[in-house]
Amino acid sequence: MELLSIGIGVVVSYLIGSMPTALWVGKAFYGIDIREHGSGNSGASNTFRVLGKKAGTAVLLIDIIKGLTAASLVRYFAFLEPGTIKFVNLQLLFGLSSVFGHIFPIYSKFKGGKGIATLVGMVLGIHYLSALACIMLFVVILFSTRYVSLSSILAAMAFPLIAVLVYKNEEPMFIAFGIAAAIMVVLTHQKNIVRLVSGNENKAKLLKKHRQ
């Protein structure tokens, strides 16, 4: 029964993560397919670039909620005690399933975003203090540079350091996850890094309204 429940949790988490928020917002409110504009990515970063602050913020928040919801599913499992290693490990499993769903969504031909916002959401559900610290760092860098990609990369790299050095988290799987997540973010942003170095990276429209 436990294995069946866990399996269902993984599938549900994946389906939650698969919801293509940017694609739906773009088509419903702007009449465009976000994948045909900007970087072609259907995530919050490209939404900020193409549709502006209002749409980008909406997509960002919903994508965060997807990860948070997935990581919180374990709280409905009666056989798990909050705070235990098994509890945290299942939070990681469900959260990562939602991130995988965001990157490879079943609803839009397995072509999604880079999973950063959903990743932040799952961390909020597991260790909210570390997540909030990284969100604050992300916001400061974003409003200083207007580069969503740079903000995401630096916040992700800072996450395992903040968790261990500031909040003294000693859970092995959580620390390993933090390091792996930072590496994943860097790898999925290789093209952005090249554009940042060459000075060709697009900046987010934080202070401008989108014009049709």
C-alpha positions in Angstrom: 0.0 0.0 0.0 2.8 2.4 0.8 4.5 1.8 -2.6 1.2 2.3 -4.4 0.6 5.6 -2.5 4.1 6.8 -3.3 3.7 5.8 -7.0 0.4 7.8 -7.1 2.1 10.7 -5.4 4.9 10.7 -8.1 2.4 10.6 -10.9 0.2 13.4 -9.4 3.2 15.5 -8.8 4.4 15.1 -12.4 0.9 16.1 -13.7 0.9 19.2 -11.5 4.3 20.2 -12.7 3.3 19.6 -16.3 0.7 22.3 -16.3 2.2 24.7 -19.0 1.4 28.0 -17.2 3.3 30.3 -19.5 1.7 28.7 -22.6 -1.8 29.0 -21.2 -1.4 32.6 -20.0 0.1 33.6 -23.3 -2.7 32.1 -25.4 -5.5 33.1 -23.0 -4.6 36.8 -22.4 -2.3 37.8 -25.2 -3.3 35.5 -28.1 0.3 34.3 -28.7 2.2 31.1 -28.3 5.1 32.0 -25.9 7.2 29.3 -27.6 7.3 31.3 -30.8 8.7 34.4 -29.2 11.9 35.3 -27.3 14.0 32.3 -26.4 11.2 30.0 -27.3 11.1 28.7 -23.7 7.7 28.3 -22.0 8.7 29.4 -18.6 8.6 32.4 -16.3 11.9 33.9 -17.6 10.7 34.1 -21.2 7.3 35.3 -20.1 8.9 38.3 -18.4 11.0 39.0 -21.5 8.1 38.8 -24.0 4.9 39.7 -22.1 6.3 41.9 -19.3 6.1 42.1 -15.6 2.3 41.4 -15.0 2.2 38.2 -17.0 5.7 37.1 -15.9 4.8 37.5 -12.2 1.6 35.5 -12.6 3.4 32.7 -14.3 6.2 32.8 -11.8 3.8 32.5 -8.8 1.8 29.7 -10.3 4.9 27.7 -11.2 6.2 28.2 -7.6 2.8 26.9 -6.3 3.1 23.8 -8.5 6.4 22.8 -6.8 5.1 23.8 -3.3 1.9 21.7 -3.8 3.9 18.6 -5.0 6.3 18.8 -2.1 3.4 19.2 0.4 1.5 16.1 -0.8 3.4 13.9 1.7 1.6 15.7 4.5 -1.5 13.7 3.5 0.3 10.3 4.0 -0.7 9.0 7.4 2.2 6.6 7.5 4.8 9.4 7.4 6.0 11.4 10.3 6.9 15.0 9.5 10.6 15.8 9.9 11.8 12.3 9.5 14.4 11.3 6.8 11.8 9.3 4.9 9.4 12.3 5.0 12.0 14.7 3.6 13.1 12.2 1.0 9.6 11.8 -0.3 9.2 15.5 -0.4 12.3 15.6 -2.6 10.9 12.8 -4.8 7.5 14.5 -5.3 9.0 17.9 -5.7 11.5 16.7 -8.3 8.7 14.9 -10.1 6.9 18.2 -10.5 10.1 19.9 -11.7 10.5 17.1 -14.3 6.9 17.6 -15.3 7.5 21.4 -15.8 10.5 20.7 -18.0 8.9 17.8 -19.9 5.1 18.6 -19.7 2.8 15.9 -21.1 0.2 18.6 -21.9 2.4 20.4 -24.4 4.5 17.7 -26.3 7.1 17.5 -23.5 8.5 20.9 -24.2 8.4 23.1 -21.2 10.4 25.6 -19.1 13.6 25.2 -17.2 12.0 24.4 -13.9 13.5 27.1 -11.8 10.2 28.5 -10.3 8.9 25.0 -9.7 12.2 24.1 -8.0 11.8 27.1 -5.8 8.3 26.0 -4.9 9.4 22.6 -3.8 12.2 24.0 -1.6 9.6 26.3 0.0 7.7 23.2 0.9 10.8 21.5 2.4 12.9 24.2 3.9 11.2 27.6 3.5 13.9 29.7 5.2 16.5 28.7 2.6 14.0 29.2 -0.2 13.0 32.7 1.1 16.7 33.7 1.3 17.3 32.6 -2.2 14.1 34.4 -3.4 15.3 37.6 -1.8 18.7 37.2 -3.5 17.0 36.5 -6.8 14.9 39.7 -6.6 17.8 41.9 -5.6 19.9 40.6 -8.6 16.9 40.8 -10.9 16.1 44.4 -10.2 19.8 45.3 -10.2 20.6 43.7 -13.6 17.2 42.9 -15.1 18.7 39.5 -16.2 16.3 36.7 -15.1 18.8 34.0 -16.1 21.7 35.5 -14.1 19.4 35.9 -11.1 18.3 32.3 -11.3 21.9 31.0 -11.7 23.3 32.9 -8.8 20.4 32.2 -6.5 20.6 28.5 -7.3 24.4 28.4 -6.6 23.8 30.2 -3.3 21.1 27.8 -2.2 23.3 24.9 -0.9 25.6 27.3 0.8 22.8 29.1 2.6 21.2 25.8 3.7 24.4 24.5 5.2 26.3 27.6 6.4 23.4 29.8 7.5 20.7 27.4 8.6 23.0 24.5 9.5 20.9 21.9 7.6 22.7 18.5 7.9 20.2 16.3 6.0 22.5 14.5 3.5 19.9 14.0 0.8 18.8 17.7 1.1 22.4 18.9 0.8 23.0 16.6 -2.2 19.8 17.9 -3.8 20.9 21.5 -3.3 24.3 20.8 -5.0 22.6 18.8 -7.8 20.0 21.6 -8.3 22.7 24.2 -8.6 24.5 22.2 -11.2 21.2 21.5 -13.1 20.4 25.2 -13.2 23.9 26.0 -14.6 23.6 23.3 -17.2 20.1 24.3 -18.4 21.3 27.9 -18.7 24.3 27.3 -20.9 23.0 29.3 -23.8 22.0 32.1 -21.4 25.5 32.1 -20.0 27.0 32.4 -23.5 24.7 35.3 -24.2 25.5 37.0 -20.8 29.2 36.8 -21.5 28.8 38.1 -25.0 26.4 40.8 -23.9 23.5 39.6 -25.9 21.2 38.3 -23.2 17.7 39.9 -23.2 16.6 41.9 -20.2 13.3 41.5 -18.5 10.6 44.2 -18.9 10.3 45.1 -15.3 9.3 48.7 -15.6 7.5 48.7 -18.9 4.0 47.6 -19.9 3.7 45.1 -22.7 2.6 46.6 -26.0 0.7 44.6 -28.5 
